[in-house]
Amino acid sequence: MSNDFTKVENPVLIVEGKQADNERLKAESDYLRGTIKEDLQDRMTGGFTSDNFQLIRTHGMYQQDDRDIRAERQKQKLEPLHNVMLRARLPGGIISTKQWLAIDKFADDYTSYGSIRLTTRQTFQFHGVLKPNIKLMHQTLNSIGIDAIATAGDVNRNVLCTPNPIESIVHQQAYEWAKKISEHLLPKTRAYAEIWLDEEKVETTETDEIEPILGSNYLPRKFKTTVVIPPNNDIDIHANDLNFVAISEKGQLVGFNVLVGGGLAMTHGDKSTYPRKADDFGFISIEHTLAVAEAVVTTQRDWGNRVNRKNAKTKYTLDRVGVDTFKAEVEKRSGVSFSESRPYEFTDRGDRIGWVEGIDNKHHLTVFIENGRILDFPSDKGASKALKTGMRDIAAIHKGDFRLTANQNLIIAGVAAEDKAQIEKIARASGLIDDSVSNQRKNSMACVAFPTCPLAMAEAERYLPKLIDDVDSILAKNDLADESIILRVTGCPNGCGRAMLAEIGLVGKGPGKYNMYLGSNLGGTRIPKLYKENLGEQDILAEIDGLSARWATERNQNEAFGDFVIRMGIVAEVKISMRDFHDD
């Protein structure tokens, strides 16, 4: 469904002005090579210097340091304890047990934290890898058929796909398309293989078309793509630039509705930035999928804002040129005309925690992983939770695969009936199955934030567990113990924890301070609106207490929290982000 800004009179297709420095960086990078190879040999620093600090992102890494000890190291006249976080490319989130055992061992042997972290991008991350081990990390992944190409930077990132193990035929077809889209839109430069896998560099000439889709300067900003199978909007399509909504007939995938222009990042105090829902361009048959994906990417490549990176995402391009203009260009470039969208509905976004049976008579166990952090650690309740050991033990005997979800959980998929009991025994003993986990905890999520994320303004992952303890108590007090609210916390406004699609979204503003947003819905098709700014942790609990008390007594039958706050006028509905999100 398009917004009211489908047409823009005299649209500005190209933003003129001095380009952002990232454009210079990409142009001078020799197709993402830079001097990374040389920088790796420099042992005078644990980090990457100059442009390489940014360029390693297109190789799937962010340079970070432990912010908990940064001040102490400064006192000792030491540089920050530089390390990298690596995000793997894992289209659709499927990983084999062999691959799992290999990443488990690497996390034990070569990361500072020893953990595997499942992300909201349906993949895994290593945190705390020191410079001498970076090349080994990439070579270890390559040996098991995984890479980290284009999981960050101004490229199309890891392609998400609903990990639906029940409707296995449609899911398998959708998953195959997610892989095809990922491969089609990958950078074609051999920089990754040359630097990390010791592939010999092949000299090119000026006439070689090295990047026919992404171009020599790549995209103006990051680009995210998904494949989703209704009715579960588990991958939050409105957080992404390009989305393919699977349409099936008689149990077979026949095509996709294409939605373009979603995104959640914004900047505090900058009203030219805002989260935005994606627009529905219409239906295409499956044979046109790659052509349309390429056309959307190249249109954004050519029309996206390369002057102001804060307005460089696809969502701003659509609002600047108009949805109709952008859509017409995609049709022209792809040679495909969109037909009327096929009907579909999103009813929820959560994962089915526990056992389900698929149409193939195989069983699938979804285990809840709080914050996606797979690690052996003591429980607050006194019993240890050996999540990492449990996953390792299951991987050693499991005959199916694992599927990571965009909600930071994990599916042990394809379990034969005769193997269920053994899998469940291990899962319960290690804390992977915990019947005491509340519905509220299952529907809450946070980004990493401190101590590793350099952008974090406030705690998120470390704040969430205690916050949910308190929210559970509040809900119980208000006779809502069996209910839940989609609640998400992010340490900054960049959107990693998808707080801008939450019924209650807390966005870090400073140490211990958050902006509170209210009003998304269960299907994830509405952007929330600012309710109150700069709330401390006790203020947050007081607000949730008061709002949930009203929800308990004043709601309509089965009315969700987000719908309630809109109906009662507690916040206004955001229908068109560029008009409504900042409107007081």
VENMO-V562226 format. One record per pair of residues at least 12 apart in sequence whose ideal C-beta (glycine too) atoms are under 7 Angstrom apart, sorted by the first residue. I is the first residue (numbers start at 0). J is the second residue. Records with the same first field share a line. If there is no record, write none. Layout:
I->J ; J
//
This chain:
0->279
1->278 ; 279 ; 322
2->278 ; 575
3->575
4->318 ; 321 ; 322 ; 575 ; 577
5->321 ; 322 ; 323
6->321 ; 323
7->320 ; 321 ; 324
10->319 ; 320 ; 321 ; 324
11->319 ; 320
12->302 ; 320
13->302
14->304 ; 305 ; 306
16->306
17->306
18->305 ; 306
19->305 ; 306 ; 307 ; 308
21->53 ; 153 ; 308
22->216 ; 305
24->50 ; 53
25->153 ; 216 ; 217
26->215 ; 216
28->50 ; 54
30->188 ; 190 ; 209 ; 210
31->54 ; 57 ; 186 ; 188 ; 190
32->190 ; 193 ; 194
33->50 ; 51 ; 54
34->51
35->51 ; 54 ; 55 ; 194
36->194
38->51
39->134
44->78
45->78 ; 80 ; 81 ; 129 ; 130
46->62 ; 81
47->62
56->151 ; 152
57->149 ; 151 ; 152 ; 154 ; 186
58->147 ; 191
59->85 ; 86 ; 87 ; 88 ; 147 ; 148 ; 150 ; 151
60->83 ; 84 ; 85 ; 147
61->83 ; 84 ; 151
62->81 ; 83
63->82 ; 83 ; 84 ; 451 ; 452 ; 453
64->79 ; 80 ; 81 ; 82
65->80 ; 450 ; 451
66->449 ; 450
67->450
68->80
82->111 ; 127 ; 128 ; 129
83->128 ; 133
84->124 ; 125 ; 126 ; 451
85->124 ; 125 ; 128 ; 136 ; 147
86->118 ; 120 ; 122 ; 124 ; 147 ; 150 ; 151
87->122 ; 123 ; 140 ; 145 ; 147 ; 150
88->122 ; 146 ; 147 ; 148 ; 149 ; 150 ; 157
89->121 ; 122 ; 145 ; 157 ; 403
90->157 ; 158 ; 160 ; 177 ; 178 ; 181
91->160 ; 162 ; 174 ; 177 ; 178
92->121 ; 122 ; 162 ; 402 ; 403 ; 404
93->174 ; 400 ; 402
94->400 ; 401 ; 403
95->400
96->394 ; 397 ; 400 ; 401
97->143
98->143 ; 144 ; 145
99->390 ; 394 ; 401
100->391 ; 394
101->139 ; 143
102->115 ; 123
103->115 ; 387 ; 391
105->136 ; 139
106->125
109->128 ; 132 ; 135 ; 136
110->125 ; 126 ; 127 ; 128
111->127
112->126 ; 127
113->374
114->126 ; 372 ; 373 ; 374
115->373 ; 387
116->371 ; 372
117->368 ; 371 ; 373 ; 403 ; 407 ; 409
118->371 ; 407
119->405 ; 407 ; 444 ; 495 ; 496 ; 497
120->156 ; 157 ; 159
121->157 ; 159 ; 234 ; 403 ; 404 ; 405
122->150 ; 157 ; 403
123->403
126->451
134->195
137->195 ; 196
138->195 ; 196
141->196
146->191
148->185 ; 186 ; 191
149->185 ; 186
152->221
153->217 ; 218 ; 219 ; 220 ; 221
154->186 ; 213 ; 217 ; 218 ; 222
155->184 ; 222 ; 224 ; 296
156->221 ; 222 ; 223
158->177 ; 180 ; 181 ; 224 ; 225 ; 226
159->225 ; 226 ; 234 ; 405
160->173 ; 174 ; 177 ; 226
161->173 ; 227 ; 228 ; 231 ; 233 ; 234
162->402 ; 404 ; 410
163->228 ; 231
164->357 ; 363 ; 402 ; 410 ; 412
165->355 ; 357 ; 358
166->358
167->357 ; 358 ; 359
168->250 ; 251
169->228 ; 245 ; 247 ; 250 ; 252
170->228
172->252
173->226 ; 228 ; 245 ; 252
176->226 ; 243 ; 288
177->226
179->289
180->224 ; 288 ; 289 ; 292
183->289 ; 292 ; 293
184->212 ; 292 ; 296
186->210 ; 213
187->209 ; 210
188->209 ; 210
189->201
212->293 ; 296 ; 297
213->300
214->300
218->299 ; 300 ; 303
219->303 ; 304 ; 305 ; 311
220->303 ; 308 ; 311 ; 312
222->240 ; 296 ; 299 ; 313
223->239 ; 240
224->239 ; 240 ; 241
225->239 ; 242
226->243 ; 245
227->242 ; 244 ; 245
228->245
229->244 ; 343 ; 344 ; 345
230->344 ; 345 ; 346
231->347 ; 348
232->345 ; 348 ; 522 ; 523
233->348 ; 350 ; 404 ; 405 ; 406
234->405
235->348 ; 405 ; 497 ; 500 ; 523
236->258 ; 261 ; 277
237->261 ; 276 ; 277 ; 500 ; 523 ; 524
238->261 ; 262 ; 263 ; 494 ; 497 ; 500
239->261 ; 277
240->259 ; 260 ; 261 ; 262 ; 312 ; 313
241->259 ; 292 ; 295
242->258 ; 261 ; 277
243->255 ; 257 ; 288
244->256 ; 258 ; 343
246->282 ; 341 ; 343
252->285
253->284 ; 285
254->282 ; 283 ; 284 ; 285
255->283 ; 288
256->279 ; 281 ; 282 ; 340 ; 341 ; 343
257->280 ; 281 ; 283 ; 291 ; 337
258->277 ; 278 ; 279 ; 280
259->277 ; 278 ; 280 ; 295 ; 313 ; 317
260->275 ; 277 ; 278 ; 313 ; 314 ; 317
261->275 ; 276 ; 277 ; 314
262->274 ; 275 ; 312 ; 313 ; 314
263->494 ; 497 ; 499 ; 500
264->492 ; 493 ; 494
265->492
266->309 ; 492
267->492 ; 508
269->309
270->581
271->309 ; 310
272->309
273->576 ; 577 ; 580 ; 581
274->499 ; 526 ; 576 ; 580
275->314 ; 576
276->524 ; 526 ; 576
278->317 ; 322
279->340
280->326 ; 329 ; 337
281->337 ; 338 ; 339 ; 340
282->337 ; 338 ; 339 ; 340 ; 341
283->335 ; 337
287->333 ; 335
290->333 ; 334 ; 335
291->329 ; 333 ; 335
294->329 ; 332 ; 333
295->329
297->332
298->325 ; 328 ; 329 ; 332
299->313 ; 316
302->316 ; 320
303->316
304->316
318->577
345->522 ; 523 ; 524
346->521 ; 522
347->521
348->521 ; 523
349->406 ; 441 ; 442
350->365 ; 404 ; 406 ; 408
351->365
352->365 ; 367 ; 441
353->365
361->413 ; 414 ; 415
362->414 ; 416 ; 419
363->410 ; 411 ; 412 ; 414
364->410 ; 411 ; 414 ; 422 ; 426
365->408 ; 410
366->408 ; 409 ; 411 ; 426 ; 431 ; 432
367->408 ; 436 ; 441
368->386 ; 407 ; 408 ; 409
369->440 ; 464
370->407 ; 445 ; 460 ; 463
371->407
373->386 ; 387 ; 390
374->386 ; 387
375->387 ; 388
378->430
384->430
385->429 ; 430
386->429 ; 430 ; 431
388->429
389->425 ; 426 ; 429 ; 430 ; 431
392->425
393->411 ; 422 ; 425 ; 426
396->421
397->411 ; 422
398->413 ; 415 ; 418
399->412 ; 413 ; 414
400->412 ; 413
406->444
407->444
437->471
438->481 ; 483
439->467 ; 470 ; 471 ; 474 ; 483 ; 484
440->467
442->483 ; 484 ; 485 ; 486
443->463 ; 467 ; 486 ; 487
444->487 ; 496 ; 497
445->459 ; 460 ; 462 ; 463 ; 487 ; 488 ; 496
446->459 ; 460 ; 489 ; 490 ; 495 ; 496
447->459 ; 460
448->460 ; 490 ; 507
449->461 ; 490
452->490
454->491 ; 493
455->490 ; 491 ; 507
456->490 ; 491 ; 507 ; 508 ; 509
457->490 ; 507 ; 508 ; 509 ; 510 ; 511 ; 512 ; 513
458->490
459->488 ; 489 ; 490 ; 496 ; 507
462->488
463->488
466->488
469->540
470->486 ; 543
473->540 ; 543 ; 544 ; 547
474->547
477->547 ; 548 ; 551
478->551
479->547 ; 551
484->502 ; 503 ; 560
485->501 ; 502 ; 519
486->501 ; 502 ; 503
487->501 ; 504
488->505
489->506 ; 507
490->507
491->507
492->506
498->516
499->516 ; 526 ; 527
500->519 ; 523
501->519 ; 527
502->517 ; 518 ; 519 ; 559 ; 560 ; 561
503->515 ; 517 ; 543
504->516 ; 527
505->539
508->532 ; 533
511->535 ; 536
512->533 ; 534 ; 535
513->534 ; 539
514->529 ; 532
515->530 ; 531 ; 534 ; 539 ; 542
516->528 ; 529 ; 530
517->530 ; 564 ; 569 ; 570
518->561 ; 564 ; 565 ; 570 ; 572
519->561
520->559 ; 561 ; 562
521->559
525->573
526->573 ; 576 ; 580
528->570 ; 571 ; 573 ; 580
530->570
546->564
550->563
553->567
//
